[in-house]
Amino acid sequence: MEDCTDKIDDLGKDYLKRIIAGIARMQSLIDDLLALSMVSRKKLPFQSVDSGKLVKEAVNRLGYIIEEKKVNIEIDDELSFIYCEPVKIKEVFYNFISNAIKYN
């Protein structure tokens, strides 16, 4: 994108933006598959975790789609701690937020 912006027209720039967004989506899918693979192979221990931190991590992973869809996400600073398997719950938050953005 940096190398080509002054050499291509607006349509070409739009195509490059779509390619970059597609790459980000593909990376997210790969990350999800790797996380699922890890979760399904071993039993993760339950622990007390800050649910706000997990939600923020899920939102950070969705940065590309949030930017693309021009969505504003606000996260309360005082979300409670929960007793859970953090990896699995983070995936749940990721899926909830992702679906909310896609189907809104």
Biopython code that builds the backbone (N, CA, C, O; Angstrom):
import numpy as np
from Bio.PDB.StructureBuilder import StructureBuilder

atoms = [
    (1, "MET", "N", (0.835, -1.183, 0.000)),
    (1, "MET", "CA", (0.000, 0.000, 0.000)),
    (1, "MET", "C", (0.877, 1.243, 0.000)),
    (1, "MET", "O", (0.635, 2.185, -0.755)),
    (2, "GLU", "N", (1.899, 1.238, 0.853)),
    (2, "GLU", "CA", (2.779, 2.400, 0.944)),
    (2, "GLU", "C", (3.550, 2.636, -0.347)),
    (2, "GLU", "O", (3.785, 3.778, -0.741)),
    (3, "ASP", "N", (3.939, 1.557, -0.995)),
    (3, "ASP", "CA", (4.727, 1.679, -2.217)),
    (3, "ASP", "C", (3.902, 2.082, -3.426)),
    (3, "ASP", "O", (4.454, 2.616, -4.388)),
    (4, "CYS", "N", (2.601, 1.843, -3.407)),
    (4, "CYS", "CA", (1.790, 2.001, -4.612)),
    (4, "CYS", "C", (0.800, 3.155, -4.583)),
    (4, "CYS", "O", (0.231, 3.477, -5.626)),
    (5, "THR", "N", (0.569, 3.789, -3.450)),
    (5, "THR", "CA", (-0.512, 4.770, -3.368)),
    (5, "THR", "C", (-0.355, 5.931, -4.338)),
    (5, "THR", "O", (-1.355, 6.455, -4.828)),
    (6, "ASP", "N", (0.846, 6.337, -4.622)),
    (6, "ASP", "CA", (1.021, 7.453, -5.546)),
    (6, "ASP", "C", (1.030, 7.003, -7.000)),
    (6, "ASP", "O", (1.074, 7.842, -7.900)),
    (7, "LYS", "N", (0.990, 5.696, -7.250)),
    (7, "LYS", "CA", (1.069, 5.167, -8.611)),
    (7, "LYS", "C", (-0.250, 4.617, -9.134)),
    (7, "LYS", "O", (-0.362, 4.313, -10.321)),
    (8, "ILE", "N", (-1.258, 4.485, -8.262)),
    (8, "ILE", "CA", (-2.519, 3.899, -8.700)),
    (8, "ILE", "C", (-3.679, 4.852, -8.426)),
    (8, "ILE", "O", (-3.570, 5.773, -7.616)),
    (9, "ASP", "N", (-4.785, 4.610, -9.115)),
    (9, "ASP", "CA", (-5.966, 5.454, -8.950)),
    (9, "ASP", "C", (-6.774, 5.015, -7.718)),
    (9, "ASP", "O", (-6.387, 4.092, -7.001)),
    (10, "ASP", "N", (-7.892, 5.689, -7.495)),
    (10, "ASP", "CA", (-8.722, 5.397, -6.320)),
    (10, "ASP", "C", (-9.277, 3.980, -6.333)),
    (10, "ASP", "O", (-9.384, 3.343, -5.285)),
    (11, "LEU", "N", (-9.628, 3.486, -7.513)),
    (11, "LEU", "CA", (-10.132, 2.113, -7.611)),
    (11, "LEU", "C", (-9.057, 1.115, -7.190)),
    (11, "LEU", "O", (-9.344, 0.157, -6.473)),
    (12, "GLY", "N", (-7.828, 1.336, -7.631)),
    (12, "GLY", "CA", (-6.717, 0.472, -7.239)),
    (12, "GLY", "C", (-6.470, 0.528, -5.741)),
    (12, "GLY", "O", (-6.192, -0.496, -5.116)),
    (13, "LYS", "N", (-6.570, 1.728, -5.159)),
    (13, "LYS", "CA", (-6.403, 1.870, -3.709)),
    (13, "LYS", "C", (-7.500, 1.119, -2.963)),
    (13, "LYS", "O", (-7.250, 0.492, -1.934)),
    (14, "ASP", "N", (-8.725, 1.191, -3.499)),
    (14, "ASP", "CA", (-9.831, 0.464, -2.880)),
    (14, "ASP", "C", (-9.576, -1.038, -2.917)),
    (14, "ASP", "O", (-9.822, -1.737, -1.934)),
    (15, "TYR", "N", (-9.084, -1.536, -4.048)),
    (15, "TYR", "CA", (-8.755, -2.960, -4.153)),
    (15, "TYR", "C", (-7.677, -3.352, -3.149)),
    (15, "TYR", "O", (-7.769, -4.401, -2.513)),
    (16, "LEU", "N", (-6.655, -2.508, -3.008)),
    (16, "LEU", "CA", (-5.594, -2.810, -2.041)),
    (16, "LEU", "C", (-6.137, -2.846, -0.616)),
    (16, "LEU", "O", (-5.746, -3.707, 0.171)),
    (17, "LYS", "N", (-7.032, -1.921, -0.275)),
    (17, "LYS", "CA", (-7.630, -1.915, 1.058)),
    (17, "LYS", "C", (-8.419, -3.195, 1.295)),
    (17, "LYS", "O", (-8.374, -3.764, 2.385)),
    (18, "ARG", "N", (-9.144, -3.648, 0.271)),
    (18, "ARG", "CA", (-9.909, -4.887, 0.401)),
    (18, "ARG", "C", (-8.983, -6.091, 0.574)),
    (18, "ARG", "O", (-9.276, -7.001, 1.349)),
    (19, "ILE", "N", (-7.872, -6.089, -0.148)),
    (19, "ILE", "CA", (-6.904, -7.185, -0.014)),
    (19, "ILE", "C", (-6.326, -7.201, 1.394)),
    (19, "ILE", "O", (-6.203, -8.262, 2.006)),
    (20, "ILE", "N", (-5.975, -6.034, 1.904)),
    (20, "ILE", "CA", (-5.414, -5.937, 3.257)),
    (20, "ILE", "C", (-6.433, -6.409, 4.288)),
    (20, "ILE", "O", (-6.082, -7.130, 5.222)),
    (21, "ALA", "N", (-7.691, -6.009, 4.125)),
    (21, "ALA", "CA", (-8.744, -6.459, 5.054)),
    (21, "ALA", "C", (-8.923, -7.972, 4.950)),
    (21, "ALA", "O", (-9.128, -8.640, 5.964)),
    (22, "GLY", "N", (-8.848, -8.515, 3.740)),
    (22, "GLY", "CA", (-8.964, -9.965, 3.555)),
    (22, "GLY", "C", (-7.826, -10.710, 4.219)),
    (22, "GLY", "O", (-8.028, -11.770, 4.811)),
    (23, "ILE", "N", (-6.635, -10.156, 4.120)),
    (23, "ILE", "CA", (-5.473, -10.767, 4.776)),
    (23, "ILE", "C", (-5.682, -10.775, 6.289)),
    (23, "ILE", "O", (-5.398, -11.771, 6.956)),
    (24, "ALA", "N", (-6.178, -9.662, 6.825)),
    (24, "ALA", "CA", (-6.419, -9.581, 8.270)),
    (24, "ALA", "C", (-7.474, -10.601, 8.693)),
    (24, "ALA", "O", (-7.337, -11.251, 9.729)),
    (25, "ARG", "N", (-8.537, -10.738, 7.880)),
    (25, "ARG", "CA", (-9.563, -11.731, 8.195)),
    (25, "ARG", "C", (-8.988, -13.147, 8.165)),
    (25, "ARG", "O", (-9.284, -13.966, 9.036)),
    (26, "MET", "N", (-8.172, -13.423, 7.164)),
    (26, "MET", "CA", (-7.564, -14.747, 7.044)),
    (26, "MET", "C", (-6.646, -15.024, 8.242)),
    (26, "MET", "O", (-6.639, -16.134, 8.774)),
    (27, "GLN", "N", (-5.875, -14.021, 8.663)),
    (27, "GLN", "CA", (-5.009, -14.185, 9.827)),
    (27, "GLN", "C", (-5.839, -14.476, 11.069)),
    (27, "GLN", "O", (-5.463, -15.307, 11.895)),
    (28, "SER", "N", (-6.959, -13.795, 11.196)),
    (28, "SER", "CA", (-7.842, -14.024, 12.332)),
    (28, "SER", "C", (-8.398, -15.450, 12.317)),
    (28, "SER", "O", (-8.468, -16.103, 13.358)),
    (29, "LEU", "N", (-8.790, -15.927, 11.141)),
    (29, "LEU", "CA", (-9.281, -17.302, 11.034)),
    (29, "LEU", "C", (-8.202, -18.312, 11.405)),
    (29, "LEU", "O", (-8.475, -19.298, 12.089)),
    (30, "ILE", "N", (-6.986, -18.066, 10.955)),
    (30, "ILE", "CA", (-5.869, -18.961, 11.292)),
    (30, "ILE", "C", (-5.628, -18.949, 12.796)),
    (30, "ILE", "O", (-5.438, -20.000, 13.408)),
    (31, "ASP", "N", (-5.638, -17.748, 13.393)),
    (31, "ASP", "CA", (-5.465, -17.644, 14.842)),
    (31, "ASP", "C", (-6.564, -18.411, 15.577)),
    (31, "ASP", "O", (-6.301, -19.104, 16.560)),
    (32, "ASP", "N", (-7.800, -18.278, 15.085)),
    (32, "ASP", "CA", (-8.918, -18.992, 15.705)),
    (32, "ASP", "C", (-8.735, -20.502, 15.617)),
    (32, "ASP", "O", (-8.977, -21.220, 16.587)),
    (33, "LEU", "N", (-8.307, -20.981, 14.454)),
    (33, "LEU", "CA", (-8.088, -22.418, 14.291)),
    (33, "LEU", "C", (-6.981, -22.923, 15.211)),
    (33, "LEU", "O", (-7.094, -23.998, 15.800)),
    (34, "LEU", "N", (-5.921, -22.145, 15.329)),
    (34, "LEU", "CA", (-4.834, -22.541, 16.224)),
    (34, "LEU", "C", (-5.301, -22.555, 17.674)),
    (34, "LEU", "O", (-4.952, -23.460, 18.432)),
    (35, "ALA", "N", (-6.090, -21.555, 18.061)),
    (35, "ALA", "CA", (-6.612, -21.514, 19.431)),
    (35, "ALA", "C", (-7.544, -22.687, 19.694)),
    (35, "ALA", "O", (-7.479, -23.312, 20.752)),
    (36, "LEU", "N", (-8.407, -22.986, 18.735)),
    (36, "LEU", "CA", (-9.312, -24.118, 18.887)),
    (36, "LEU", "C", (-8.540, -25.425, 18.992)),
    (36, "LEU", "O", (-8.880, -26.298, 19.791)),
    (37, "SER", "N", (-7.513, -25.549, 18.187)),
    (37, "SER", "CA", (-6.686, -26.746, 18.229)),
    (37, "SER", "C", (-6.048, -26.905, 19.603)),
    (37, "SER", "O", (-6.014, -28.006, 20.152)),
    (38, "MET", "N", (-5.547, -25.815, 20.154)),
    (38, "MET", "CA", (-4.910, -25.856, 21.462)),
    (38, "MET", "C", (-5.925, -26.229, 22.541)),
    (38, "MET", "O", (-5.642, -27.051, 23.412)),
    (39, "VAL", "N", (-7.097, -25.626, 22.476)),
    (39, "VAL", "CA", (-8.122, -25.877, 23.487)),
    (39, "VAL", "C", (-8.601, -27.317, 23.433)),
    (39, "VAL", "O", (-8.834, -27.934, 24.473)),
    (40, "SER", "N", (-8.751, -27.855, 22.234)),
    (40, "SER", "CA", (-9.286, -29.205, 22.123)),
    (40, "SER", "C", (-8.266, -30.280, 22.503)),
    (40, "SER", "O", (-8.646, -31.420, 22.770)),
    (41, "ARG", "N", (-6.987, -29.934, 22.532)),
    (41, "ARG", "CA", (-5.952, -30.923, 22.858)),
    (41, "ARG", "C", (-5.717, -31.103, 24.347)),
    (41, "ARG", "O", (-5.356, -32.189, 24.802)),
    (42, "LYS", "N", (-5.920, -30.047, 25.092)),
    (42, "LYS", "CA", (-5.610, -30.178, 26.514)),
    (42, "LYS", "C", (-6.669, -29.483, 27.360)),
    (42, "LYS", "O", (-7.347, -28.557, 26.916)),
    (43, "LYS", "N", (-6.780, -29.946, 28.546)),
    (43, "LYS", "CA", (-7.719, -29.370, 29.495)),
    (43, "LYS", "C", (-7.067, -28.146, 30.124)),
    (43, "LYS", "O", (-6.015, -28.239, 30.756)),
    (44, "LEU", "N", (-7.704, -27.014, 29.940)),
    (44, "LEU", "CA", (-7.173, -25.782, 30.513)),
    (44, "LEU", "C", (-7.714, -25.603, 31.928)),
    (44, "LEU", "O", (-8.874, -25.917, 32.196)),
    (45, "PRO", "N", (-6.890, -25.107, 32.818)),
    (45, "PRO", "CA", (-7.342, -24.943, 34.206)),
    (45, "PRO", "C", (-8.267, -23.735, 34.364)),
    (45, "PRO", "O", (-8.077, -22.698, 33.728)),
    (46, "PHE", "N", (-9.257, -23.895, 35.215)),
    (46, "PHE", "CA", (-10.113, -22.772, 35.561)),
    (46, "PHE", "C", (-9.314, -21.810, 36.431)),
    (46, "PHE", "O", (-8.482, -22.225, 37.238)),
    (47, "GLN", "N", (-9.579, -20.529, 36.254)),
    (47, "GLN", "CA", (-8.924, -19.518, 37.081)),
    (47, "GLN", "C", (-9.771, -18.259, 37.110)),
    (47, "GLN", "O", (-10.659, -18.077, 36.278)),
    (48, "SER", "N", (-9.494, -17.405, 38.061)),
    (48, "SER", "CA", (-10.186, -16.127, 38.163)),
    (48, "SER", "C", (-9.499, -15.139, 37.223)),
    (48, "SER", "O", (-8.295, -14.904, 37.325)),
    (49, "VAL", "N", (-10.279, -14.564, 36.306)),
    (49, "VAL", "CA", (-9.706, -13.625, 35.333)),
    (49, "VAL", "C", (-10.586, -12.388, 35.217)),
    (49, "VAL", "O", (-11.786, -12.423, 35.491)),
    (50, "ASP", "N", (-9.964, -11.314, 34.811)),
    (50, "ASP", "CA", (-10.656, -10.050, 34.580)),
    (50, "ASP", "C", (-11.406, -10.156, 33.252)),
    (50, "ASP", "O", (-10.782, -10.208, 32.192)),
    (51, "SER", "N", (-12.723, -10.188, 33.301)),
    (51, "SER", "CA", (-13.501, -10.330, 32.070)),
    (51, "SER", "C", (-13.303, -9.128, 31.153)),
    (51, "SER", "O", (-13.365, -9.267, 29.931)),
    (52, "GLY", "N", (-13.067, -7.950, 31.728)),
    (52, "GLY", "CA", (-12.810, -6.759, 30.917)),
    (52, "GLY", "C", (-11.566, -6.914, 30.064)),
    (52, "GLY", "O", (-11.540, -6.494, 28.907)),
    (53, "LYS", "N", (-10.536, -7.517, 30.636)),
    (53, "LYS", "CA", (-9.297, -7.751, 29.888)),
    (53, "LYS", "C", (-9.546, -8.706, 28.723)),
    (53, "LYS", "O", (-9.045, -8.490, 27.620)),
    (54, "LEU", "N", (-10.318, -9.755, 28.969)),
    (54, "LEU", "CA", (-10.621, -10.712, 27.905)),
    (54, "LEU", "C", (-11.430, -10.062, 26.791)),
    (54, "LEU", "O", (-11.186, -10.318, 25.612)),
    (55, "VAL", "N", (-12.389, -9.227, 27.160)),
    (55, "VAL", "CA", (-13.199, -8.531, 26.150)),
    (55, "VAL", "C", (-12.312, -7.589, 25.332)),
    (55, "VAL", "O", (-12.436, -7.528, 24.109)),
    (56, "LYS", "N", (-11.428, -6.863, 25.996)),
    (56, "LYS", "CA", (-10.532, -5.945, 25.281)),
    (56, "LYS", "C", (-9.606, -6.695, 24.327)),
    (56, "LYS", "O", (-9.336, -6.214, 23.227)),
    (57, "GLU", "N", (-9.121, -7.859, 24.729)),
    (57, "GLU", "CA", (-8.275, -8.660, 23.846)),
    (57, "GLU", "C", (-9.065, -9.130, 22.627)),
    (57, "GLU", "O", (-8.548, -9.134, 21.510)),
    (58, "ALA", "N", (-10.308, -9.522, 22.846)),
    (58, "ALA", "CA", (-11.164, -9.941, 21.724)),
    (58, "ALA", "C", (-11.408, -8.766, 20.776)),
    (58, "ALA", "O", (-11.358, -8.930, 19.557)),
    (59, "VAL", "N", (-11.668, -7.594, 21.327)),
    (59, "VAL", "CA", (-11.899, -6.400, 20.503)),
    (59, "VAL", "C", (-10.638, -6.044, 19.719)),
    (59, "VAL", "O", (-10.722, -5.672, 18.549)),
    (60, "ASN", "N", (-9.485, -6.153, 20.349)),
    (60, "ASN", "CA", (-8.229, -5.854, 19.647)),
    (60, "ASN", "C", (-8.031, -6.786, 18.457)),
    (60, "ASN", "O", (-7.558, -6.355, 17.405)),
    (61, "ARG", "N", (-8.383, -8.045, 18.610)),
    (61, "ARG", "CA", (-8.265, -8.994, 17.493)),
    (61, "ARG", "C", (-9.213, -8.641, 16.355)),
    (61, "ARG", "O", (-8.966, -8.997, 15.203)),
    (62, "LEU", "N", (-10.291, -7.945, 16.675)),
    (62, "LEU", "CA", (-11.282, -7.576, 15.666)),
    (62, "LEU", "C", (-11.041, -6.181, 15.093)),
    (62, "LEU", "O", (-11.914, -5.626, 14.425)),
    (63, "GLY", "N", (-9.891, -5.625, 15.345)),
    (63, "GLY", "CA", (-9.600, -4.260, 14.911)),
    (63, "GLY", "C", (-9.864, -4.003, 13.448)),
    (63, "GLY", "O", (-10.381, -2.945, 13.089)),
    (64, "TYR", "N", (-9.520, -4.952, 12.594)),
    (64, "TYR", "CA", (-9.694, -4.770, 11.158)),
    (64, "TYR", "C", (-11.164, -4.602, 10.783)),
    (64, "TYR", "O", (-11.497, -3.727, 9.983)),
    (65, "ILE", "N", (-12.041, -5.421, 11.344)),
    (65, "ILE", "CA", (-13.452, -5.350, 10.972)),
    (65, "ILE", "C", (-14.129, -4.156, 11.634)),
    (65, "ILE", "O", (-15.056, -3.569, 11.075)),
    (66, "ILE", "N", (-13.663, -3.802, 12.824)),
    (66, "ILE", "CA", (-14.192, -2.619, 13.502)),
    (66, "ILE", "C", (-13.889, -1.380, 12.668)),
    (66, "ILE", "O", (-14.749, -0.519, 12.478)),
    (67, "GLU", "N", (-12.668, -1.301, 12.179)),
    (67, "GLU", "CA", (-12.276, -0.172, 11.338)),
    (67, "GLU", "C", (-13.036, -0.183, 10.016)),
    (67, "GLU", "O", (-13.508, 0.856, 9.554)),
    (68, "GLU", "N", (-13.149, -1.354, 9.417)),
    (68, "GLU", "CA", (-13.824, -1.482, 8.123)),
    (68, "GLU", "C", (-15.299, -1.110, 8.216)),
    (68, "GLU", "O", (-15.825, -0.429, 7.336)),
    (69, "LYS", "N", (-15.963, -1.552, 9.273)),
    (69, "LYS", "CA", (-17.402, -1.298, 9.437)),
    (69, "LYS", "C", (-17.679, 0.025, 10.155)),
    (69, "LYS", "O", (-18.833, 0.427, 10.308)),
    (70, "LYS", "N", (-16.601, 0.704, 10.598)),
    (70, "LYS", "CA", (-16.729, 1.992, 11.307)),
    (70, "LYS", "C", (-17.634, 1.858, 12.542)),
    (70, "LYS", "O", (-18.563, 2.638, 12.753)),
    (71, "VAL", "N", (-17.320, 0.842, 13.339)),
    (71, "VAL", "CA", (-18.091, 0.543, 14.544)),
    (71, "VAL", "C", (-17.403, 1.182, 15.742)),
    (71, "VAL", "O", (-16.175, 1.237, 15.811)),
    (72, "ASN", "N", (-18.196, 1.655, 16.673)),
    (72, "ASN", "CA", (-17.658, 2.193, 17.923)),
    (72, "ASN", "C", (-18.018, 1.223, 19.040)),
    (72, "ASN", "O", (-19.196, 0.966, 19.293)),
    (73, "ILE", "N", (-17.007, 0.689, 19.703)),
    (73, "ILE", "CA", (-17.228, -0.249, 20.795)),
    (73, "ILE", "C", (-16.726, 0.375, 22.091)),
    (73, "ILE", "O", (-15.575, 0.800, 22.192)),
    (74, "GLU", "N", (-17.607, 0.420, 23.071)),
    (74, "GLU", "CA", (-17.246, 0.950, 24.383)),
    (74, "GLU", "C", (-17.274, -0.197, 25.389)),
    (74, "GLU", "O", (-18.218, -0.986, 25.429)),
    (75, "ILE", "N", (-16.220, -0.273, 26.200)),
    (75, "ILE", "CA", (-16.113, -1.344, 27.187)),
    (75, "ILE", "C", (-16.069, -0.713, 28.571)),
    (75, "ILE", "O", (-15.242, 0.159, 28.837)),
    (76, "ASP", "N", (-16.948, -1.150, 29.437)),
    (76, "ASP", "CA", (-16.998, -0.643, 30.808)),
    (76, "ASP", "C", (-15.681, -0.964, 31.509)),
    (76, "ASP", "O", (-15.161, -2.071, 31.375)),
    (77, "ASP", "N", (-15.143, -0.006, 32.250)),
    (77, "ASP", "CA", (-13.875, -0.213, 32.954)),
    (77, "ASP", "C", (-14.013, -1.117, 34.169)),
    (77, "ASP", "O", (-13.006, -1.591, 34.693)),
    (78, "GLU", "N", (-15.220, -1.365, 34.626)),
    (78, "GLU", "CA", (-15.416, -2.129, 35.851)),
    (78, "GLU", "C", (-16.167, -3.434, 35.615)),
    (78, "GLU", "O", (-17.120, -3.741, 36.331)),
    (79, "LEU", "N", (-15.748, -4.193, 34.628)),
    (79, "LEU", "CA", (-16.331, -5.518, 34.436)),
    (79, "LEU", "C", (-15.789, -6.447, 35.512)),
    (79, "LEU", "O", (-14.671, -6.263, 35.994)),
    (80, "SER", "N", (-16.569, -7.429, 35.880)),
    (80, "SER", "CA", (-16.205, -8.283, 37.010)),
    (80, "SER", "C", (-15.187, -9.360, 36.637)),
    (80, "SER", "O", (-14.951, -9.643, 35.462)),
    (81, "PHE", "N", (-14.605, -9.939, 37.656)),
    (81, "PHE", "CA", (-13.748, -11.106, 37.487)),
    (81, "PHE", "C", (-14.654, -12.324, 37.384)),
    (81, "PHE", "O", (-15.710, -12.385, 38.015)),
    (82, "ILE", "N", (-14.229, -13.289, 36.585)),
    (82, "ILE", "CA", (-15.009, -14.510, 36.428)),
    (82, "ILE", "C", (-14.092, -15.711, 36.600)),
    (82, "ILE", "O", (-12.888, -15.633, 36.353)),
    (83, "TYR", "N", (-14.671, -16.805, 37.020)),
    (83, "TYR", "CA", (-13.935, -18.054, 37.200)),
    (83, "TYR", "C", (-14.207, -18.906, 35.973)),
    (83, "TYR", "O", (-15.328, -19.373, 35.771)),
    (84, "CYS", "N", (-13.184, -19.109, 35.153)),
    (84, "CYS", "CA", (-13.406, -19.769, 33.861)),
    (84, "CYS", "C", (-12.095, -20.286, 33.279)),
    (84, "CYS", "O", (-11.028, -20.159, 33.879)),
    (85, "GLU", "N", (-12.211, -20.868, 32.096)),
    (85, "GLU", "CA", (-11.044, -21.187, 31.279)),
    (85, "GLU", "C", (-10.851, -19.993, 30.341)),
    (85, "GLU", "O", (-11.615, -19.849, 29.386)),
    (86, "PRO", "N", (-9.867, -19.141, 30.579)),
    (86, "PRO", "CA", (-9.734, -17.869, 29.860)),
    (86, "PRO", "C", (-9.687, -17.985, 28.334)),
    (86, "PRO", "O", (-10.272, -17.156, 27.637)),
    (87, "VAL", "N", (-9.010, -18.986, 27.816)),
    (87, "VAL", "CA", (-8.884, -19.116, 26.359)),
    (87, "VAL", "C", (-10.251, -19.349, 25.730)),
    (87, "VAL", "O", (-10.592, -18.741, 24.715)),
    (88, "LYS", "N", (-11.024, -20.229, 26.340)),
    (88, "LYS", "CA", (-12.344, -20.536, 25.782)),
    (88, "LYS", "C", (-13.283, -19.342, 25.888)),
    (88, "LYS", "O", (-14.006, -19.030, 24.942)),
    (89, "ILE", "N", (-13.271, -18.678, 27.030)),
    (89, "ILE", "CA", (-14.177, -17.537, 27.225)),
    (89, "ILE", "C", (-13.779, -16.375, 26.321)),
    (89, "ILE", "O", (-14.644, -15.650, 25.830)),
    (90, "LYS", "N", (-12.481, -16.192, 26.098)),
    (90, "LYS", "CA", (-12.053, -15.135, 25.177)),
    (90, "LYS", "C", (-12.585, -15.408, 23.770)),
    (90, "LYS", "O", (-12.977, -14.482, 23.060)),
    (91, "GLU", "N", (-12.599, -16.675, 23.371)),
    (91, "GLU", "CA", (-13.154, -17.045, 22.064)),
    (91, "GLU", "C", (-14.658, -16.779, 22.022)),
    (91, "GLU", "O", (-15.183, -16.353, 20.994)),
    (92, "VAL", "N", (-15.344, -17.026, 23.120)),
    (92, "VAL", "CA", (-16.777, -16.739, 23.191)),
    (92, "VAL", "C", (-17.013, -15.238, 23.017)),
    (92, "VAL", "O", (-17.868, -14.829, 22.230)),
    (93, "PHE", "N", (-16.256, -14.419, 23.751)),
    (93, "PHE", "CA", (-16.382, -12.965, 23.609)),
    (93, "PHE", "C", (-16.078, -12.533, 22.179)),
    (93, "PHE", "O", (-16.786, -11.698, 21.615)),
    (94, "TYR", "N", (-15.035, -13.096, 21.597)),
    (94, "TYR", "CA", (-14.654, -12.775, 20.224)),
    (94, "TYR", "C", (-15.811, -13.083, 19.273)),
    (94, "TYR", "O", (-16.161, -12.259, 18.428)),
    (95, "ASN", "N", (-16.393, -14.253, 19.412)),
    (95, "ASN", "CA", (-17.494, -14.643, 18.528)),
    (95, "ASN", "C", (-18.737, -13.778, 18.732)),
    (95, "ASN", "O", (-19.391, -13.398, 17.761)),
    (96, "PHE", "N", (-19.066, -13.467, 19.978)),
    (96, "PHE", "CA", (-20.216, -12.594, 20.245)),
    (96, "PHE", "C", (-20.031, -11.228, 19.586)),
    (96, "PHE", "O", (-20.924, -10.731, 18.900)),
    (97, "ILE", "N", (-18.862, -10.632, 19.803)),
    (97, "ILE", "CA", (-18.610, -9.299, 19.287)),
    (97, "ILE", "C", (-18.537, -9.313, 17.759)),
    (97, "ILE", "O", (-19.085, -8.438, 17.089)),
    (98, "SER", "N", (-17.859, -10.311, 17.232)),
    (98, "SER", "CA", (-17.739, -10.451, 15.771)),
    (98, "SER", "C", (-19.116, -10.585, 15.126)),
    (98, "SER", "O", (-19.401, -9.922, 14.129)),
    (99, "ASN", "N", (-19.967, -11.438, 15.689)),
    (99, "ASN", "CA", (-21.301, -11.617, 15.141)),
    (99, "ASN", "C", (-22.152, -10.353, 15.295)),
    (99, "ASN", "O", (-22.936, -10.019, 14.406)),
    (100, "ALA", "N", (-21.999, -9.665, 16.403)),
    (100, "ALA", "CA", (-22.748, -8.421, 16.598)),
    (100, "ALA", "C", (-22.385, -7.385, 15.535)),
    (100, "ALA", "O", (-23.248, -6.659, 15.041)),
    (101, "ILE", "N", (-21.108, -7.328, 15.194)),
    (101, "ILE", "CA", (-20.654, -6.379, 14.171)),
    (101, "ILE", "C", (-21.153, -6.820, 12.792)),
    (101, "ILE", "O", (-21.684, -6.010, 12.032)),
    (102, "LYS", "N", (-20.981, -8.084, 12.479)),
    (102, "LYS", "CA", (-21.354, -8.579, 11.150)),
    (102, "LYS", "C", (-22.836, -8.474, 10.875)),
    (102, "LYS", "O", (-23.237, -8.144, 9.759)),
    (103, "TYR", "N", (-23.659, -8.749, 11.875)),
    (103, "TYR", "CA", (-25.098, -8.839, 11.651)),
    (103, "TYR", "C", (-25.870, -7.631, 12.178)),
    (103, "TYR", "O", (-27.088, -7.699, 12.343)),
    (104, "ASN", "N", (-25.185, -6.550, 12.437)),
    (104, "ASN", "CA", (-25.837, -5.330, 12.901)),
    (104, "ASN", "C", (-26.280, -4.501, 11.714)),
    (104, "ASN", "O", (-26.854, -3.427, 11.891)),
]
sb = StructureBuilder()
sb.init_structure("model")
sb.init_model(0)
sb.init_chain("A")
sb.init_seg("    ")
for serial, (resi, resn, name, xyz) in enumerate(atoms, 1):
    if name == "N":
        sb.init_residue(resn, " ", resi, " ")
    sb.init_atom(name, np.array(xyz, "f"), 0.0, 1.0, " ", f" {name:<3s}", serial, name[0])
structure = sb.get_structure()
